[in-house]
Amino acid sequence: SVDGEFGAALTRGLQRHVMAARAHELELDNRITIAIHPASFRAIRGLILRAIMTSMYLRLAKRLLLETDKRLLWKAAWNFGAKGIRSVQRHKSRLKRGEFFPPFLYISIINSCNLRCQGCWVDVAAKQSKIEVAAISRLITEAKAMGNSFFGILGGEPFMHPEILEILGNHRDCYFQVFTNGHFITDDVARKLREFGNVTPLVSVEGNEIVSDERRGKEGVLSKT
C-alpha cells in the first residue's frame, strides 16, 4: 500500500542517517538520546518531505486511475496531453521562422464575481463586461487553426458567464481549465461538464476557514466551496 511504502522508505532513511550521524551523547536509563549532526538532520528532514510528497502523488495517481471516468481520462490525455505537445512543437517551428503565436491561450470571459478577493486584478465594481459567444468561438477557432488545443478560462468568476456551457460545449476537441471559486458548479453544471469531457475546474482554496474567508472577502466562503 501507499502507506506501507511511505513508512518503509522513511524507516530505512532514518536508520541510514542516524547510523551515519555523530552521536555526542548516549544515555541508557529507560530512554536513548542521540544528538544528530546538523547535516544529517537536514538530510532526514528532506527525506521526510520527499516521502510525504511521493505518498501524496501516489494517492492522486491511484484515484485518477481507479475512480475517474476512463472516457474523461482519455480525452484529457489526448486533447491536453498529446495535442498540447503538438501545439508546443508548432510554436517552436513558428519561432524559427520569426513568427510568434502562443501555444496556449488564457482568456478572461467576464469581469463579474461574487467575491472580493485580496490582490485580484478584476474590478468587480465596474460595469459587467463579457465576451460574446460568437467572438470567443471565432478566437478559439482561429487558435485551433494554428495548432492550439488548450485554453485557460478566467474571470472574474467564469461560471457567472451565462453562456459558458455553450462556449465549452462548442469546442469538444479542445481542453479547458476553468479558474473558479466553485460556487456556481451545481449538480446540473457538473453533469454537463462530465458530458463534455473537456473541462477541468481549478477550484481556488487557501488555508483554513479563517484564512480563506479573509482572503476571499466574505464569511462562509470556504464552507460553501
C-alpha positions in Angstrom: 0.0 0.0 0.0 1.0 3.7 -0.3 1.2 4.0 3.5 3.4 0.9 3.7 5.8 2.2 1.1 5.9 5.5 2.8 6.6 4.0 6.2 9.2 1.6 4.9 11.1 4.3 2.9 11.0 6.7 5.9 12.2 4.0 8.3 15.1 2.9 6.0 16.2 6.6 5.5 16.1 7.4 9.2 18.1 4.3 10.1 20.7 5.1 7.5 21.2 8.7 8.5 21.0 8.1 12.2 23.7 5.4 12.0 25.9 7.8 10.0 25.4 10.7 12.4 27.9 11.6 15.0 26.5 10.6 18.4 27.6 13.1 21.1 25.6 11.7 23.9 24.0 8.3 24.6 22.0 7.6 27.8 20.5 4.2 28.6 18.2 4.9 31.6 14.9 3.7 30.0 15.5 6.2 27.2 18.0 6.9 24.4 19.1 10.4 23.5 21.0 10.8 20.3 22.5 14.2 19.2 22.4 14.2 15.4 24.8 16.2 13.2 23.1 19.2 11.6 23.8 17.9 8.1 22.2 14.6 8.8 19.2 16.4 10.4 18.7 18.3 7.2 19.0 15.2 5.1 16.4 13.4 7.3 14.1 16.4 7.0 14.5 16.4 3.2 13.8 12.6 3.2 10.6 13.1 5.2 9.3 15.8 2.9 10.1 13.8 -0.2 8.3 10.8 1.2 5.3 12.8 2.1 5.1 14.3 -1.4 5.6 10.9 -3.0 2.8 9.5 -0.9 0.5 12.3 -1.9 1.2 11.9 -5.7 0.8 8.2 -5.4 -2.6 8.7 -3.8 -3.6 11.1 -6.5 -2.5 8.8 -9.3 -4.4 5.9 -7.7 -7.6 8.0 -7.5 -7.2 9.1 -11.1 -6.8 5.5 -12.4 -9.4 3.8 -10.2 -12.1 6.5 -9.6 -12.1 8.7 -12.7 -14.3 8.1 -15.7 -12.0 6.4 -18.2 -13.5 8.4 -21.1 -12.6 11.6 -19.3 -9.0 10.4 -18.7 -8.7 9.5 -22.4 -10.0 13.0 -23.5 -7.6 14.7 -21.1 -4.6 12.6 -22.3 -5.5 13.3 -26.0 -6.7 16.9 -26.0 -4.5 18.2 -23.3 -1.5 15.8 -23.4 -0.9 14.7 -27.0 -2.4 17.7 -28.8 -0.8 20.0 -26.2 2.7 18.7 -27.1 1.9 19.1 -30.7 0.9 22.8 -30.2 4.2 23.4 -28.4 6.2 21.9 -31.3 4.3 24.1 -33.8 5.0 27.1 -31.6 8.8 26.3 -31.7 8.6 25.9 -35.5 7.0 29.3 -35.9 9.7 30.9 -33.7 12.3 29.5 -36.0 10.6 31.3 -38.9 10.4 34.5 -36.9 6.6 34.2 -36.2 5.0 34.3 -32.8 1.7 32.8 -31.7 1.5 31.4 -28.2 0.8 27.6 -27.8 -1.7 28.2 -25.0 -4.2 31.0 -24.6 -5.7 32.2 -21.3 -9.0 34.1 -21.9 -10.9 36.3 -19.4 -14.5 35.9 -20.4 -16.2 38.1 -17.8 -15.3 40.7 -15.2 -18.1 39.9 -12.7 -17.5 37.9 -9.5 -19.4 37.1 -6.3 -16.3 37.5 -4.1 -13.9 40.3 -3.3 -10.5 38.5 -3.2 -7.4 40.3 -2.0 -5.0 41.0 -4.8 -7.4 40.2 -7.6 -6.8 42.3 -10.7 -10.5 42.3 -11.7 -12.5 45.5 -10.8 -15.8 43.8 -9.8 -17.4 47.1 -9.0 -17.2 48.1 -12.7 -20.0 47.6 -15.1 -20.3 44.0 -16.2 -18.4 43.2 -19.4 -18.3 39.7 -21.0 -17.2 38.1 -24.3 -20.0 37.1 -26.6 -20.2 33.5 -27.7 -19.6 34.4 -31.4 -16.4 36.4 -30.5 -14.8 33.7 -28.3 -15.8 30.9 -30.7 -14.0 32.8 -33.5 -11.0 33.3 -31.3 -10.8 29.6 -30.4 -11.4 28.5 -34.0 -8.5 30.7 -35.2 -6.3 29.4 -32.5 -7.1 25.8 -33.4 -6.1 26.6 -37.0 -2.6 27.5 -35.5 -2.5 24.1 -33.8 -3.7 25.1 -30.3 -6.0 22.9 -28.3 -5.6 24.1 -24.7 -7.2 27.2 -23.2 -7.4 28.6 -19.7 -10.7 30.3 -18.9 -10.6 33.2 -16.4 -12.9 35.8 -14.9 -13.9 37.4 -12.7 -15.8 34.2 -12.0 -16.1 32.3 -15.3 -19.2 30.4 -14.3 -21.1 33.7 -13.9 -20.9 34.0 -17.7 -24.5 32.9 -18.8 -23.2 31.1 -21.9 -20.1 29.4 -20.5 -21.5 25.9 -21.1 -22.3 26.7 -24.7 -18.7 28.0 -25.1 -17.2 24.8 -23.7 -19.6 22.5 -25.5 -19.0 24.1 -28.9 -15.3 23.0 -28.8 -15.1 19.5 -27.5 -12.0 18.8 -29.5 -10.2 21.3 -27.1 -9.3 21.1 -23.4 -10.2 23.9 -21.0 -9.0 24.7 -17.5 -11.5 27.0 -15.7 -10.2 29.0 -12.8 -13.2 29.2 -10.4 -14.3 29.5 -6.8 -16.7 26.6 -7.4 -19.8 28.4 -6.0 -21.7 28.1 -9.3 -20.9 24.5 -10.1 -24.2 22.9 -9.3 -25.1 19.3 -9.9 -26.6 20.2 -13.3 -23.4 22.1 -14.3 -21.2 19.2 -13.1 -23.3 16.7 -15.2 -22.8 18.9 -18.3 -19.0 19.2 -17.7 -18.8 15.4 -17.4 -20.8 15.0 -20.6 -18.4 17.4 -22.4 -15.4 15.6 -21.0 -13.0 18.5 -21.9 -13.0 20.7 -18.8 -11.0 20.7 -15.6 -12.3 23.2 -13.0 -9.5 24.6 -10.9 -11.1 25.5 -7.6 -9.3 28.1 -5.5 -8.9 27.3 -1.8 -6.4 28.8 0.6 -5.7 27.5 4.1 -8.3 27.1 6.8 -11.7 28.7 7.1 -10.4 31.9 8.8 -7.6 32.4 6.3 -9.7 31.6 3.3 -12.7 33.8 4.3 -10.4 36.8 5.0 -8.6 36.3 1.7 -11.9 36.0 -0.2 -13.6 38.9 1.4 -16.6 37.2 2.8 -17.7 34.8 5.6 -18.6 31.2 4.9 -16.7 31.1 1.6 -14.6 28.0 2.4 -17.6 26.0 3.7 -19.6 26.9 0.6 -16.7 25.9 -1.7 
